[in-house]
């Protein structure tokens, strides 16, 4: 653990929620798809994962957004999403603090 870093119950519970969300196999695949394409139109995600119902994809995207991993941008009726690189940095920092990795 880094010197001067304090861990409390709330921060551990927040980390648990974050890791629960990003650790799901489908959400990992969605994150990798978005990451490798930069910014994607939501319909592209639906096309890429056409074996999953749109409602389930929407639920996965919402969960990723709720923990701050995704960022959305609207342009007219189109919604685009990208990976929040600041949050990814925080994830690695959290992992380092909690596990010394």
Biotite code that builds the C-alpha atoms (Angstrom):
import biotite.structure as struc

atoms = struc.array([
    struc.Atom([0.000, 0.000, 0.000], chain_id="A", res_id=1, res_name="UNK", atom_name="CA", element="C"),
    struc.Atom([1.254, 3.495, -0.785], chain_id="A", res_id=2, res_name="UNK", atom_name="CA", element="C"),
    struc.Atom([2.427, 5.538, 2.147], chain_id="A", res_id=3, res_name="UNK", atom_name="CA", element="C"),
    struc.Atom([-0.168, 8.030, 3.376], chain_id="A", res_id=4, res_name="UNK", atom_name="CA", element="C"),
    struc.Atom([-3.073, 6.272, 1.689], chain_id="A", res_id=5, res_name="UNK", atom_name="CA", element="C"),
    struc.Atom([-6.052, 5.578, 3.893], chain_id="A", res_id=6, res_name="UNK", atom_name="CA", element="C"),
    struc.Atom([-8.516, 2.850, 3.177], chain_id="A", res_id=7, res_name="UNK", atom_name="CA", element="C"),
    struc.Atom([-11.910, 2.862, 4.823], chain_id="A", res_id=8, res_name="UNK", atom_name="CA", element="C"),
    struc.Atom([-14.990, 0.696, 4.519], chain_id="A", res_id=9, res_name="UNK", atom_name="CA", element="C"),
    struc.Atom([-16.683, 3.081, 2.092], chain_id="A", res_id=10, res_name="UNK", atom_name="CA", element="C"),
    struc.Atom([-13.736, 3.124, -0.319], chain_id="A", res_id=11, res_name="UNK", atom_name="CA", element="C"),
    struc.Atom([-13.532, -0.669, -0.239], chain_id="A", res_id=12, res_name="UNK", atom_name="CA", element="C"),
    struc.Atom([-17.268, -0.974, -0.963], chain_id="A", res_id=13, res_name="UNK", atom_name="CA", element="C"),
    struc.Atom([-16.970, 1.495, -3.855], chain_id="A", res_id=14, res_name="UNK", atom_name="CA", element="C"),
    struc.Atom([-14.051, -0.485, -5.254], chain_id="A", res_id=15, res_name="UNK", atom_name="CA", element="C"),
    struc.Atom([-16.049, -3.713, -4.899], chain_id="A", res_id=16, res_name="UNK", atom_name="CA", element="C"),
    struc.Atom([-18.972, -2.224, -6.837], chain_id="A", res_id=17, res_name="UNK", atom_name="CA", element="C"),
    struc.Atom([-16.641, -0.968, -9.555], chain_id="A", res_id=18, res_name="UNK", atom_name="CA", element="C"),
    struc.Atom([-14.852, -4.311, -9.904], chain_id="A", res_id=19, res_name="UNK", atom_name="CA", element="C"),
    struc.Atom([-18.171, -6.202, -9.887], chain_id="A", res_id=20, res_name="UNK", atom_name="CA", element="C"),
    struc.Atom([-19.367, -4.072, -12.797], chain_id="A", res_id=21, res_name="UNK", atom_name="CA", element="C"),
    struc.Atom([-16.199, -4.138, -14.894], chain_id="A", res_id=22, res_name="UNK", atom_name="CA", element="C"),
    struc.Atom([-15.479, -7.796, -14.133], chain_id="A", res_id=23, res_name="UNK", atom_name="CA", element="C"),
    struc.Atom([-18.504, -9.175, -16.000], chain_id="A", res_id=24, res_name="UNK", atom_name="CA", element="C"),
    struc.Atom([-17.495, -11.055, -19.155], chain_id="A", res_id=25, res_name="UNK", atom_name="CA", element="C"),
    struc.Atom([-19.936, -9.246, -21.467], chain_id="A", res_id=26, res_name="UNK", atom_name="CA", element="C"),
    struc.Atom([-19.052, -5.819, -20.061], chain_id="A", res_id=27, res_name="UNK", atom_name="CA", element="C"),
    struc.Atom([-15.335, -6.573, -20.496], chain_id="A", res_id=28, res_name="UNK", atom_name="CA", element="C"),
    struc.Atom([-16.029, -7.381, -24.159], chain_id="A", res_id=29, res_name="UNK", atom_name="CA", element="C"),
    struc.Atom([-18.076, -4.215, -24.591], chain_id="A", res_id=30, res_name="UNK", atom_name="CA", element="C"),
    struc.Atom([-15.354, -2.092, -22.968], chain_id="A", res_id=31, res_name="UNK", atom_name="CA", element="C"),
    struc.Atom([-12.674, -3.627, -25.208], chain_id="A", res_id=32, res_name="UNK", atom_name="CA", element="C"),
    struc.Atom([-14.801, -3.033, -28.311], chain_id="A", res_id=33, res_name="UNK", atom_name="CA", element="C"),
    struc.Atom([-15.347, 0.616, -27.399], chain_id="A", res_id=34, res_name="UNK", atom_name="CA", element="C"),
    struc.Atom([-11.711, 1.096, -26.364], chain_id="A", res_id=35, res_name="UNK", atom_name="CA", element="C"),
    struc.Atom([-10.331, -0.318, -29.624], chain_id="A", res_id=36, res_name="UNK", atom_name="CA", element="C"),
    struc.Atom([-12.700, 1.803, -31.731], chain_id="A", res_id=37, res_name="UNK", atom_name="CA", element="C"),
    struc.Atom([-12.277, 5.039, -29.782], chain_id="A", res_id=38, res_name="UNK", atom_name="CA", element="C"),
    struc.Atom([-15.729, 6.560, -29.997], chain_id="A", res_id=39, res_name="UNK", atom_name="CA", element="C"),
    struc.Atom([-18.652, 4.414, -31.110], chain_id="A", res_id=40, res_name="UNK", atom_name="CA", element="C"),
    struc.Atom([-22.249, 5.019, -31.999], chain_id="A", res_id=41, res_name="UNK", atom_name="CA", element="C"),
    struc.Atom([-24.475, 2.979, -29.692], chain_id="A", res_id=42, res_name="UNK", atom_name="CA", element="C"),
    struc.Atom([-25.949, 1.129, -32.677], chain_id="A", res_id=43, res_name="UNK", atom_name="CA", element="C"),
    struc.Atom([-22.453, -0.152, -33.470], chain_id="A", res_id=44, res_name="UNK", atom_name="CA", element="C"),
    struc.Atom([-22.335, -1.804, -30.060], chain_id="A", res_id=45, res_name="UNK", atom_name="CA", element="C"),
    struc.Atom([-25.725, -3.396, -30.730], chain_id="A", res_id=46, res_name="UNK", atom_name="CA", element="C"),
    struc.Atom([-24.525, -4.679, -34.126], chain_id="A", res_id=47, res_name="UNK", atom_name="CA", element="C"),
    struc.Atom([-21.267, -6.042, -32.725], chain_id="A", res_id=48, res_name="UNK", atom_name="CA", element="C"),
    struc.Atom([-23.066, -7.894, -29.938], chain_id="A", res_id=49, res_name="UNK", atom_name="CA", element="C"),
    struc.Atom([-26.132, -8.889, -31.959], chain_id="A", res_id=50, res_name="UNK", atom_name="CA", element="C"),
    struc.Atom([-26.374, -12.190, -30.066], chain_id="A", res_id=51, res_name="UNK", atom_name="CA", element="C"),
    struc.Atom([-27.386, -10.197, -26.967], chain_id="A", res_id=52, res_name="UNK", atom_name="CA", element="C"),
    struc.Atom([-30.773, -8.515, -26.715], chain_id="A", res_id=53, res_name="UNK", atom_name="CA", element="C"),
    struc.Atom([-30.648, -4.734, -27.107], chain_id="A", res_id=54, res_name="UNK", atom_name="CA", element="C"),
    struc.Atom([-32.255, -4.271, -23.695], chain_id="A", res_id=55, res_name="UNK", atom_name="CA", element="C"),
    struc.Atom([-29.436, -6.261, -22.085], chain_id="A", res_id=56, res_name="UNK", atom_name="CA", element="C"),
    struc.Atom([-26.778, -4.286, -23.934], chain_id="A", res_id=57, res_name="UNK", atom_name="CA", element="C"),
    struc.Atom([-28.432, -1.080, -22.754], chain_id="A", res_id=58, res_name="UNK", atom_name="CA", element="C"),
    struc.Atom([-28.376, -2.392, -19.195], chain_id="A", res_id=59, res_name="UNK", atom_name="CA", element="C"),
    struc.Atom([-24.661, -3.253, -19.459], chain_id="A", res_id=60, res_name="UNK", atom_name="CA", element="C"),
    struc.Atom([-23.880, 0.180, -20.929], chain_id="A", res_id=61, res_name="UNK", atom_name="CA", element="C"),
    struc.Atom([-25.863, 1.885, -18.153], chain_id="A", res_id=62, res_name="UNK", atom_name="CA", element="C"),
    struc.Atom([-23.968, -0.042, -15.480], chain_id="A", res_id=63, res_name="UNK", atom_name="CA", element="C"),
    struc.Atom([-20.636, 0.965, -17.040], chain_id="A", res_id=64, res_name="UNK", atom_name="CA", element="C"),
    struc.Atom([-21.817, 4.559, -17.227], chain_id="A", res_id=65, res_name="UNK", atom_name="CA", element="C"),
    struc.Atom([-23.062, 4.522, -13.621], chain_id="A", res_id=66, res_name="UNK", atom_name="CA", element="C"),
    struc.Atom([-19.577, 3.631, -12.322], chain_id="A", res_id=67, res_name="UNK", atom_name="CA", element="C"),
    struc.Atom([-17.977, 6.219, -14.608], chain_id="A", res_id=68, res_name="UNK", atom_name="CA", element="C"),
    struc.Atom([-16.226, 3.919, -17.074], chain_id="A", res_id=69, res_name="UNK", atom_name="CA", element="C"),
    struc.Atom([-18.130, 5.281, -20.081], chain_id="A", res_id=70, res_name="UNK", atom_name="CA", element="C"),
    struc.Atom([-18.742, 8.812, -21.275], chain_id="A", res_id=71, res_name="UNK", atom_name="CA", element="C"),
    struc.Atom([-21.601, 9.728, -23.594], chain_id="A", res_id=72, res_name="UNK", atom_name="CA", element="C"),
    struc.Atom([-21.910, 12.431, -26.215], chain_id="A", res_id=73, res_name="UNK", atom_name="CA", element="C"),
    struc.Atom([-25.130, 13.300, -28.004], chain_id="A", res_id=74, res_name="UNK", atom_name="CA", element="C"),
    struc.Atom([-25.198, 14.694, -31.504], chain_id="A", res_id=75, res_name="UNK", atom_name="CA", element="C"),
    struc.Atom([-28.748, 15.216, -32.636], chain_id="A", res_id=76, res_name="UNK", atom_name="CA", element="C"),
    struc.Atom([-30.509, 11.894, -32.157], chain_id="A", res_id=77, res_name="UNK", atom_name="CA", element="C"),
    struc.Atom([-27.250, 9.938, -32.149], chain_id="A", res_id=78, res_name="UNK", atom_name="CA", element="C"),
    struc.Atom([-25.532, 8.875, -28.939], chain_id="A", res_id=79, res_name="UNK", atom_name="CA", element="C"),
    struc.Atom([-21.822, 8.094, -28.961], chain_id="A", res_id=80, res_name="UNK", atom_name="CA", element="C"),
    struc.Atom([-19.774, 6.612, -26.157], chain_id="A", res_id=81, res_name="UNK", atom_name="CA", element="C"),
    struc.Atom([-16.111, 6.427, -25.259], chain_id="A", res_id=82, res_name="UNK", atom_name="CA", element="C"),
    struc.Atom([-14.081, 4.928, -22.454], chain_id="A", res_id=83, res_name="UNK", atom_name="CA", element="C"),
    struc.Atom([-13.398, 7.409, -19.667], chain_id="A", res_id=84, res_name="UNK", atom_name="CA", element="C"),
    struc.Atom([-9.601, 7.251, -19.563], chain_id="A", res_id=85, res_name="UNK", atom_name="CA", element="C"),
    struc.Atom([-9.485, 9.163, -16.261], chain_id="A", res_id=86, res_name="UNK", atom_name="CA", element="C"),
    struc.Atom([-11.601, 6.452, -14.630], chain_id="A", res_id=87, res_name="UNK", atom_name="CA", element="C"),
    struc.Atom([-9.419, 3.693, -16.092], chain_id="A", res_id=88, res_name="UNK", atom_name="CA", element="C"),
    struc.Atom([-6.432, 5.448, -14.508], chain_id="A", res_id=89, res_name="UNK", atom_name="CA", element="C"),
    struc.Atom([-8.270, 5.521, -11.177], chain_id="A", res_id=90, res_name="UNK", atom_name="CA", element="C"),
    struc.Atom([-9.002, 1.802, -11.490], chain_id="A", res_id=91, res_name="UNK", atom_name="CA", element="C"),
    struc.Atom([-5.305, 1.038, -11.850], chain_id="A", res_id=92, res_name="UNK", atom_name="CA", element="C"),
    struc.Atom([-4.506, 3.367, -8.952], chain_id="A", res_id=93, res_name="UNK", atom_name="CA", element="C"),
    struc.Atom([-7.153, 1.667, -6.799], chain_id="A", res_id=94, res_name="UNK", atom_name="CA", element="C"),
    struc.Atom([-5.755, -1.739, -7.694], chain_id="A", res_id=95, res_name="UNK", atom_name="CA", element="C"),
    struc.Atom([-2.279, -0.558, -6.767], chain_id="A", res_id=96, res_name="UNK", atom_name="CA", element="C"),
    struc.Atom([-3.471, 0.856, -3.431], chain_id="A", res_id=97, res_name="UNK", atom_name="CA", element="C"),
    struc.Atom([-5.555, -2.169, -2.464], chain_id="A", res_id=98, res_name="UNK", atom_name="CA", element="C"),
    struc.Atom([-3.322, -4.949, -3.706], chain_id="A", res_id=99, res_name="UNK", atom_name="CA", element="C"),
    struc.Atom([0.099, -3.382, -4.154], chain_id="A", res_id=100, res_name="UNK", atom_name="CA", element="C"),
    struc.Atom([0.056, -4.533, -7.779], chain_id="A", res_id=101, res_name="UNK", atom_name="CA", element="C"),
])
